[in-house]
Amino acid sequence: MTSTDTPAAATRTPQAERTAATRLRLMEATVDCLVELGWAGTTTTIVSERAGVSRGAQLHHFPSKQDLVVSAVGHLMDRRRDELHATLADLPKNGRVRAALELVSTQFTSPVFFAALELWVAARSDAELLKEVAPLERAVGRETHKHAVEILGIDESRGNNRQLVQATLDLLRGLGLAASLSDDSRRRARILDAWAEVLERELEIA
């Protein structure tokens, strides 16, 4: 038996997989810290401890707190987008608009959204951070709008569809801000019920 045939060699995790796993642990720990501790309380030391990663390894993958946080929020927003896309087939034909609102609204009540809030507030008074956050926010806005159109099952070029979708996203973002301070799920449900009636009446659906 050669050295490459040993059980240890056969079960050794490739370097690329170890690297990806380390980066993932760091990014997920970062989002958890942002939600629980806020921007000011999130430090690279705390993140590395929570992720079970050495400080040296953390600095190798993400040299600064800014690099770490922006990468973490961007990565998890991408994952959340993919999860939403995967649920499209489960939307009911009857009551689709209300179900679509509920699905899109989860983007604005998720830990990723609350983590992003911390990042946006910090970027408002930090010019260097803003350079990183502004393009991320624009990209996320475009993706969210695109997926809202897809989830609602409409052609946004017809009538006032585009404006109605944007108004919907602005409404859901505002409800998400309210949810960051207290549990207002009952009020949010009533508002979504009423807004679904507006969309069913006003949207031009092919």
N, C-alpha and C positions, 0 to 999 in steps of 0.2 A: 504494500500500500504506500503510495507516494504521499508527501506532505500535504498535497492539495486534496487528497481523498479523506482526510481526517474529519470526524464529525464536527469539530470546531470550525474547520474551513467551510464545510458544507452549509453550516447554519449562520455563518458570519453575514451581517447586514452590509450591503454595499455602501460605500462612502456617500454616494449621492442620496440614498434613502436616509442615512443618518443625518445628513445636512438638512434635508427637507423636513425631517421630523423635529430637529432642533429649532429651526426657524418657525415652524408651526407652533410649537410649545411657547416660544417667546412671544409670538404675535397674539395668541389666545390669552396668555397671562397678561399682556399689556391691556387688552380690552377689558378684562376683568378688573384690573387695577383702575383704569379710567372710570369705570362705572362705580366702583366702590369708594375710591379715594380721590377722584377728580384729577385734573391736570397737575395741580401743585403737589398732590400727594403721591403721584406716580413717578417713581425714580427707577433708573435702570438697575439699581441694586435690588430693589424690592421685586422688580419683574424677574430678574434672573433667579432670585431665591424661589419665587413662586413657581417658575417654570422648571426648577431643578437643573438649571444650567449654570456652569461656572461663569464668573464675570469675564474671564478671558474669551470664552466662546461667544458670549453675548456681544462683546465689543468687536469680535471678528465679523459677526454677521451684521450687526447694526452699530456703527461707530458712535452714534449719538442718540439721545432720547428722541429727537425730532425724527431721525431716520426710522427708528423703531415704531413710534406711534403712527406716523403716516402710513408706513407699510402695513401695520396691523389693521388699521381701520379700512384701508383699501382692499386688503385681502379678504377680510370678513364680509365686507359689502359685496364683493364679487360672489362669495359663497352664498350669501343670503339671496342674491339675485338668481343664482342657479336653482336654489331650493324653491323659490317662488315659481320659476318657469316650469319646474317639474310638477307643480300642482295644478297646472292649467287644465289637464284632462279631467280633474275631479270637480270642476265647477259645474253646478247644475244648469240645465237649460232653462228651467223655470226659476225666476228669482236670481238670474245671473248677475244683474247689476248690483244687488245688495250683497251677494256673495263675493263679487269682485271687490267691492269697497272694503269688506271685512279682510280680504286677503291682502290688499295693498296697504291697509291701515297697520298691519302687523309690522311693516317696515319701519313705522314711526313709533312703535312701542317696544322695539327690541333692544337688547343691550348694545348692539352695534350702533343704533341711532343715538342712544344716550352717551356712548363713548365719543361719537362724532360731535355731539353738542359741546362736550368739554374741549375738544380740539378747536371748534369754531370760535368759542369764547376766548380761548387763549390766543388764537391767531389775530383776533381783532386788534390787539395791542402789541403784537410781535410781528414786525415786518418780515423777518426771515421765515418764520413759520407760515405766514400768510402766503408767501411765494409757493410753498408746497401744498398748502391746503386749498387755495383758490382753484387751481386746475383740477384737483381731486373732486371738489364739490361740483364743479361744472360737469365733469364726466359722470358723476353719480346722478346729477339732476337729469341729464339727457337719458341715461339708462333707465331711471325710474319712470320718466315720462313715456319712453318707448314701451316699457313693460306694462304700464297702466293701460295704454292703448290696446295692447295685445290681450290683456286680461279682460278688458271690457268688450273686446271683439268688435271694434269700430274702425272706420276709415276716418282718420283725423282731418283729412282735407275737406270733408263735407260739412257745410253749414258752420256752426259754432263749436264743433266737436273739439277742436284743439284748445280753445279757450275754456271749455267746460272741463277738460282733462286737467288743465293747469290749475283751474280753480279748485278742483277736487284735491290735487296734491297740496295746494296751499292750505286747504281746510284740514287735511289729514296731518300735515306738519304741525299746524297749530294745536290740534288735539294731542299730538305726541308731546309737545312742550308741556301742556297741562298735565299729561300723565307722568311727566318726570317729577312732578311735585307731590302728586297724590293719586289715589286710585279713583278715577272718574269713569270707570267702565260703563256704568249705567247711563250717565249723561251722554257719553260717546255713542252708545248704542242708539239712543233716541235721535241724536243728530244724524247718524248714518242712515237710520230709517227714513228720516225726512229728506235727506239729500238724495237717497236712492230714488225717491219719488220724483224729485226734480230731474234727475238724469234720465229716468225712464220716459219722462215727458219731453225733454228738450234734446236729447241726443238723437242724431240721425244715424240709425243703425240699418245697414244694408240688409 
